[in-house]
Amino acid sequence: MTRRERTLKCYGGLFEAEKQSYFSAKFILSFVFAVLLTCAAVVLFLIATTREAKAQVCPALTLTASWYSEASLKKEGTWKTSKGVMANGKQFNENALTCATRDFRLEETLKITNINNNKSVIVKVTDRIGKRFAGKRIDLSKAAFNQIANLKQGIISVKIEVIQ
């Protein structure tokens, strides 16, 4: 038996300093475990609420749709101020499948369905429309409108669904 073991035996096992460090380490481990358990609970809660939000189906919105092109932007005068740059910072392309609206977030993907013939097109929100049209109208690019209706129609009723 070593001297240390004899000393520990004489004093009941642990010195006071060793007892304190033992209990301090035990407390720290308990605290770390409690923090990790709390973090895990928060992560699980966030995952559950995110899944609920994604699972919720957004109701379809019915609006009037029109189309716009580079020529129409120049004719109405907005091309002079914007130089064809859309609200998302990119150059307008009338042949891309895009739209302008105030009812959805920029870069959100939408399914636009013509109510009269059930033709649909997938577009990305890249621009904004005038405030007076919010909740009433969506402007489709020339290419997007042409996929669901004849350009000569000009204005049609559409159903809009968000694609997640």
C-alpha positions in Angstrom: 0.0 0.0 0.0 1.4 3.4 -1.0 1.6 6.4 1.3 -1.2 8.1 -0.5 -3.5 5.1 -0.2 -2.8 4.9 3.5 -3.5 8.6 3.9 -6.8 8.4 2.0 -7.8 5.4 4.2 -7.0 7.3 7.3 -9.2 10.3 6.3 -12.2 8.4 5.0 -11.3 8.2 1.3 -11.0 11.7 -0.2 -9.4 14.9 0.9 -11.7 18.0 1.1 -10.1 19.4 -2.1 -10.6 16.2 -3.9 -14.2 16.0 -2.7 -14.9 19.5 -4.0 -13.3 18.9 -7.4 -15.3 15.6 -7.7 -18.6 17.4 -7.0 -17.7 20.3 -9.2 -17.0 17.9 -12.1 -20.3 16.1 -11.4 -22.2 19.4 -11.4 -20.5 20.6 -14.7 -21.4 17.3 -16.4 -25.0 17.5 -15.2 -25.2 21.1 -16.4 -23.7 20.2 -19.8 -26.2 17.3 -20.1 -29.1 19.6 -19.3 -28.0 22.2 -21.9 -27.6 19.5 -24.6 -31.1 18.1 -23.7 -32.6 21.5 -24.0 -30.9 22.2 -27.3 -32.2 18.8 -28.7 -35.7 19.7 -27.6 -35.5 23.1 -29.3 -34.2 21.5 -32.5 -36.9 18.9 -32.5 -39.6 21.6 -31.9 -38.2 23.6 -34.9 -38.2 20.6 -37.1 -41.8 19.7 -36.2 -43.1 23.3 -36.7 -41.2 23.6 -40.1 -42.8 20.4 -41.3 -46.2 21.6 -40.2 -45.7 24.8 -42.1 -44.7 23.0 -45.3 -47.5 20.6 -44.9 -50.1 23.4 -44.9 -51.5 23.8 -48.4 -51.8 27.4 -49.5 -55.2 28.0 -51.0 -55.2 28.9 -54.7 -55.6 32.6 -55.5 -57.7 33.7 -58.5 -56.5 36.9 -60.2 -56.5 38.6 -63.5 -53.3 38.0 -65.6 -51.9 40.2 -68.3 -48.5 40.0 -70.1 -45.7 42.4 -70.5 -42.7 42.6 -72.8 -39.7 44.8 -73.5 -41.7 46.7 -76.0 -44.6 47.3 -73.6 -42.2 48.5 -70.9 -40.7 50.9 -73.3 -44.1 52.1 -74.5 -45.3 52.8 -70.9 -42.0 54.5 -70.0 -40.8 52.3 -67.2 -37.9 51.1 -69.3 -36.3 54.5 -69.1 -36.0 54.4 -65.3 -35.3 50.7 -64.9 -33.2 50.0 -68.0 -34.9 46.6 -67.9 -33.6 45.6 -64.5 -36.2 43.8 -62.5 -36.9 44.0 -58.7 -34.6 40.9 -58.2 -31.7 42.8 -59.8 -31.5 40.8 -63.0 -32.2 41.9 -66.6 -35.7 41.4 -67.9 -36.1 38.6 -70.5 -39.5 38.4 -72.1 -38.7 34.8 -73.2 -38.2 33.6 -69.7 -41.0 32.1 -67.6 -41.3 34.9 -65.1 -43.9 37.2 -63.6 -44.4 40.4 -61.7 -46.7 40.6 -58.6 -46.9 42.1 -55.2 -48.8 39.2 -53.7 -45.9 36.8 -53.5 -42.2 36.9 -52.5 -39.5 37.5 -55.0 -38.0 34.3 -56.4 -41.0 32.3 -55.3 -42.2 29.6 -57.8 -45.8 29.7 -58.9 -48.1 27.5 -60.9 -50.4 29.7 -63.1 -53.4 28.0 -64.5 -55.7 29.6 -67.1 -59.2 29.1 -65.7 -60.8 28.9 -69.2 -58.7 26.2 -70.8 -56.9 24.6 -67.8 -53.4 25.2 -69.4 -50.8 25.9 -66.8 -47.2 27.2 -66.6 -44.6 27.4 -63.9 -43.1 30.8 -63.3 -40.8 32.5 -60.9 -41.6 35.9 -59.3 -38.8 38.2 -60.5 -40.4 41.7 -60.5 -43.0 43.9 -58.8 -46.2 45.3 -60.3 -47.8 48.7 -59.4 -49.3 49.0 -56.0 -52.7 49.7 -57.4 -52.7 46.1 -58.8 -51.8 44.3 -55.6 -54.4 41.6 -54.9 -56.0 42.1 -58.3 -53.5 41.3 -61.1 -50.4 39.4 -62.0 -48.2 40.3 -65.0 -46.7 37.3 -66.8 -43.8 37.5 -69.2 -44.7 37.3 -72.9 -43.4 33.6 -73.0 -45.3 32.5 -69.9 -48.6 34.1 -71.0 -48.2 32.6 -74.5 -48.0 29.1 -73.0 -51.5 29.4 -71.4 -53.4 31.8 -73.7 -53.2 33.6 -77.0 -51.3 36.9 -76.7 -54.2 38.7 -78.5 -56.5 37.9 -75.5 -54.4 40.3 -73.4 -56.1 39.7 -70.1 -57.3 36.3 -68.6 -58.5 34.9 -65.3 -55.9 32.6 -63.7 -55.6 30.4 -60.6 -52.3 30.8 -58.8 -50.7 28.2 -56.6 -47.4 28.4 -54.7 -45.0 25.5 -55.5 -42.9 24.5 -52.6 
